[in-house]
Amino acid sequence: MEQSKQNSPSTPVEMEATLAELQALLEEKDQLLMASEKMAVLGQITAGIAHEINTPLGALKSNYDLFGRCIVKLKELSAGSDDSNNLKIQKLLEKIDQLNAVNIKASERIVQIVNSVRRYARQDDADPTDNDLIEIMNNTLAIVHHELKNRINLHLEFNSVPTVKGFPTQLSQVFLNILVNASHAIEDKGDIYVKTYTSAQNAVVEIRDTGKGMSPEKKDRIFEAGYTTKSSGVGMGLGLALVNKIINSHNGTIEVESKEDVGTTFRIFLPAHQ
C-alpha cells in the first residue's frame, strides 16, 4: 500500500501548480475588470464635466459676438474726427478688438477639447461600428495635449488608411495609453512620432518615442497585468495589459520594438473593414 503511494503520480503537486496558475489568471482578470470599471466611471464623470463646461462656454461665445458688434458700432461713432480723444478711443477699441479675437480663439480651443473629451467619454454602442482611425487619433491627441505641450515635439504623418470595425472609445483608450506611456518615457524633452499607413489588409497606427526605452526582458513583460516599468506611484501597471486585450478583441495585433536610451515603437495592426 505504501509502495502504491510512492509510485503514484505527483497529483497534489500538479494540482497545486494548476491552482496557482488559475489564481494568477483570476487576479489578472480582476485587475483588468477593475481598470475597465474605473474607465467607465471616469467616462461618466468626464461626460458630466464636459456638459457643465458647455453651458457657460455657450454664454461666453454669445457675449463675444455681441461684444464684437458693439466695438464695430463704437468705431463708427468715433470715426471721422481728428479730435485727440477720439483718436485715443479708436486705439483703445483696436486693442479691445484684438483681445476679443484672442478670447474667441481660446473659446474655440476649449470647445475642441470638450468635444474630444465627450467623444472619448461616450459609451460605445452594443455593436461595433465603422471607424476612422485618423479621426479617433486626432480626438485623442486633443485630450493628451497637456501631457505633451512645452516638452515634447509631436510629429504627425497621417496617410490614408481604410476604416476598421470596432468600438471607438476602446480604440481611443489604446492610443491614449500608449501616448501617455510615451510621454512618461521621455524624462526631459523629446519627440513622439505618430504615423498611419496601410499594410496588406490592415490599417496601421505607429507611435514612436525618443524616450529611455526598455531592455528585452522588460519588453517581453509589458503586456502582463500588474507589471510596470514606471516608478512607484506612477500608473497602475494596467494600461498595456488593457491595450493588448482591446487590440485582440478587435482581431488585431500589436508589435513593440524598444532599445534602451533610444526609444520605443508600438505598431498597431487592425484589419480593414471590408
C-alpha positions in Angstrom: 0.0 0.0 0.0 2.9 2.3 0.9 4.6 1.3 -2.3 1.5 2.2 -4.3 1.5 5.7 -2.8 5.2 6.2 -3.7 4.7 5.1 -7.3 1.5 7.2 -7.8 1.9 10.4 -9.9 2.6 13.6 -8.0 -1.1 14.7 -8.4 -1.1 17.0 -5.4 1.9 18.9 -6.8 0.3 19.1 -10.2 -3.0 20.3 -8.6 -1.1 22.9 -6.6 0.6 24.2 -9.7 -2.7 24.3 -11.6 -4.4 26.1 -8.7 -1.6 28.7 -8.6 -1.9 29.2 -12.3 -5.7 29.7 -12.0 -5.3 32.0 -9.1 -2.8 34.2 -11.1 -5.2 34.2 -14.0 -8.1 35.2 -11.8 -6.1 38.0 -10.3 -5.2 39.3 -13.8 -8.9 39.2 -14.8 -9.8 41.1 -11.6 -7.3 43.8 -12.3 -8.5 44.2 -15.9 -12.1 44.3 -14.7 -11.2 46.9 -12.1 -9.4 49.0 -14.7 -12.4 48.7 -17.1 -14.8 49.7 -14.4 -12.6 52.7 -13.5 -12.6 53.8 -17.1 -16.3 53.5 -17.3 -16.8 55.6 -14.1 -14.2 58.1 -15.4 -16.1 58.3 -18.6 -19.3 59.2 -16.9 -17.7 61.8 -14.7 -15.9 63.3 -17.7 -19.0 63.5 -19.8 -20.8 65.3 -16.9 -17.9 67.8 -16.6 -17.9 68.4 -20.4 -21.7 69.1 -20.3 -21.2 71.5 -17.4 -18.5 73.4 -19.2 -20.5 73.7 -22.4 -23.2 75.8 -20.7 -21.1 78.8 -19.5 -19.0 78.4 -22.7 -22.1 79.0 -24.8 -22.8 82.2 -22.9 -19.3 83.4 -23.4 -19.4 82.7 -27.1 -22.7 84.7 -27.3 -21.2 87.6 -25.4 -18.1 87.6 -27.6 -20.3 88.0 -30.7 -22.3 90.9 -29.1 -19.1 92.4 -27.8 -17.6 92.4 -31.3 -20.7 94.1 -32.8 -20.5 96.8 -30.0 -16.9 97.5 -30.9 -17.7 97.9 -34.6 -20.5 100.4 -33.7 -18.3 102.4 -31.3 -15.6 102.6 -34.1 -18.2 104.0 -36.5 -19.4 106.6 -33.9 -15.9 107.8 -33.1 -14.6 107.8 -36.7 -14.3 110.8 -38.9 -13.0 113.2 -36.3 -9.4 114.5 -35.7 -10.2 115.1 -32.0 -7.3 113.7 -29.9 -9.8 112.0 -27.5 -11.5 110.2 -30.5 -8.1 109.0 -31.8 -7.3 107.6 -28.3 -10.7 105.9 -28.2 -10.0 104.4 -31.7 -6.7 103.0 -30.5 -8.3 101.5 -27.4 -11.1 100.0 -29.4 -8.5 98.4 -31.7 -6.7 96.9 -28.6 -10.0 95.6 -27.2 -10.8 94.1 -30.6 -7.5 92.3 -30.7 -8.1 90.9 -27.1 -11.6 89.8 -28.1 -10.1 87.9 -31.1 -7.7 86.1 -28.7 -10.6 85.3 -26.4 -12.6 83.8 -29.3 -9.7 81.6 -30.3 -9.3 80.4 -26.7 -13.0 79.6 -26.5 -12.8 77.7 -29.8 -9.9 75.7 -28.3 -12.0 74.9 -25.2 -14.8 73.7 -27.5 -12.4 71.5 -29.3 -11.2 69.9 -26.1 -14.7 69.5 -24.7 -15.9 67.8 -27.8 -12.9 65.5 -27.9 -13.4 64.6 -24.2 -17.1 63.9 -24.8 -16.3 61.7 -27.7 -13.8 59.8 -25.6 -16.1 59.5 -22.7 -19.2 58.4 -24.6 -20.4 54.8 -24.1 -19.7 52.6 -27.1 -22.7 51.1 -28.9 -23.6 47.4 -28.2 -22.4 46.6 -31.7 -19.1 47.6 -33.3 -19.2 50.5 -35.8 -17.2 51.6 -38.8 -14.3 53.9 -37.6 -11.9 56.4 -39.0 -8.6 55.8 -37.1 -7.2 59.3 -38.0 -10.3 61.0 -36.6 -10.0 58.9 -33.4 -6.3 59.7 -33.1 -6.9 63.5 -33.6 -9.5 63.4 -30.8 -7.2 61.5 -28.5 -4.3 63.9 -29.2 -6.5 66.8 -28.1 -7.1 65.1 -24.8 -3.4 64.4 -24.1 -2.2 67.8 -25.3 -1.5 68.9 -21.7 0.9 65.9 -21.3 2.9 66.9 -24.4 2.9 70.7 -24.6 6.1 72.7 -23.9 8.1 69.5 -23.6 7.5 67.1 -26.5 7.6 67.8 -30.2 4.8 65.9 -31.9 5.3 64.8 -35.5 2.2 63.6 -37.4 2.2 61.7 -40.7 -1.3 60.7 -41.4 -1.5 58.7 -44.6 -4.9 57.5 -45.8 -6.0 54.2 -44.1 -9.1 52.1 -44.5 -11.8 52.2 -41.9 -11.9 49.5 -39.2 -14.8 47.8 -37.4 -14.8 48.2 -33.7 -15.5 50.4 -30.7 -14.2 54.0 -30.9 -13.9 54.6 -27.2 -11.8 51.4 -26.7 -9.6 52.3 -29.7 -9.1 55.8 -28.3 -8.1 54.3 -25.0 -5.5 52.2 -26.8 -4.0 55.4 -28.3 -4.3 57.3 -25.1 -2.4 54.7 -23.0 0.4 54.4 -25.5 0.8 58.2 -25.9 0.8 58.8 -22.2 3.4 56.0 -21.7 5.5 57.5 -24.4 5.3 60.9 -22.7 6.3 59.4 -19.4 9.2 57.5 -21.0 10.7 60.9 -22.1 12.2 62.3 -18.9 13.0 65.8 -20.2 12.3 66.9 -23.7 12.0 64.7 -26.8 9.9 63.7 -29.7 6.8 61.5 -30.4 6.1 60.4 -34.0 2.6 59.2 -34.9 2.1 57.7 -38.3 -0.7 55.9 -40.1 -0.4 53.7 -43.2 -1.7 50.6 -44.8 0.0 47.2 -44.8 -1.6 44.2 -46.6 -5.2 44.2 -45.4 -4.5 46.2 -42.2 -4.7 49.8 -41.1 -1.6 50.5 -39.1 -1.0 53.1 -36.4 2.6 53.6 -35.4 3.6 55.5 -32.3 7.4 56.0 -31.7 9.0 57.9 -28.9 12.6 59.0 -28.2 12.3 58.0 -24.5 14.5 55.8 -22.3 13.4 52.6 -24.0 13.4 49.1 -22.4 15.6 46.1 -22.0 14.5 42.9 -23.9 13.5 41.4 -20.5 11.2 44.3 -19.7 9.8 44.5 -23.2 8.7 40.8 -23.0 6.6 41.5 -19.9 4.9 44.8 -20.7 1.6 43.2 -21.6 1.3 41.4 -18.2 -1.3 42.8 -15.9 0.3 44.3 -12.9 3.7 44.7 -14.5 5.0 48.3 -15.0 8.3 49.8 -15.9 7.4 53.1 -14.2 8.5 54.4 -10.9 6.5 53.6 -7.8 3.3 55.6 -7.7 3.2 56.3 -11.4 0.4 54.4 -13.2 -1.3 51.2 -12.2 0.5 48.7 -14.4 -2.8 48.0 -16.2 -2.6 50.2 -19.2 -0.7 48.0 -21.7 -2.5 44.8 -20.5 -5.8 46.5 -21.4 -4.3 47.8 -24.7 -3.4 44.2 -25.6 -6.8 42.9 -24.6 -8.6 45.6 -26.7 -6.5 45.0 -29.8 -7.0 41.2 -29.5 -10.8 41.8 -29.2 -10.6 43.8 -32.4 -8.9 40.9 -34.2 -5.7 43.0 -34.4 -2.1 42.6 -33.4 0.5 44.8 -31.7 4.2 44.9 -32.2 6.8 46.5 -29.9 10.4 47.5 -30.7 12.5 49.1 -28.0 16.1 49.9 -27.3 17.5 51.4 -24.1 18.4 55.1 -24.3 16.9 55.2 -27.9 13.2 54.8 -27.6 10.2 52.6 -28.2 7.9 52.0 -31.1 4.4 50.5 -31.0 2.7 49.3 -34.2 -1.0 48.5 -34.1 -2.4 46.4 -36.9 -6.2 46.4 -37.3 -8.0 44.5 -40.1 -9.6 46.8 -42.7 -13.4 46.8 -42.7 -14.4 45.0 -45.9 
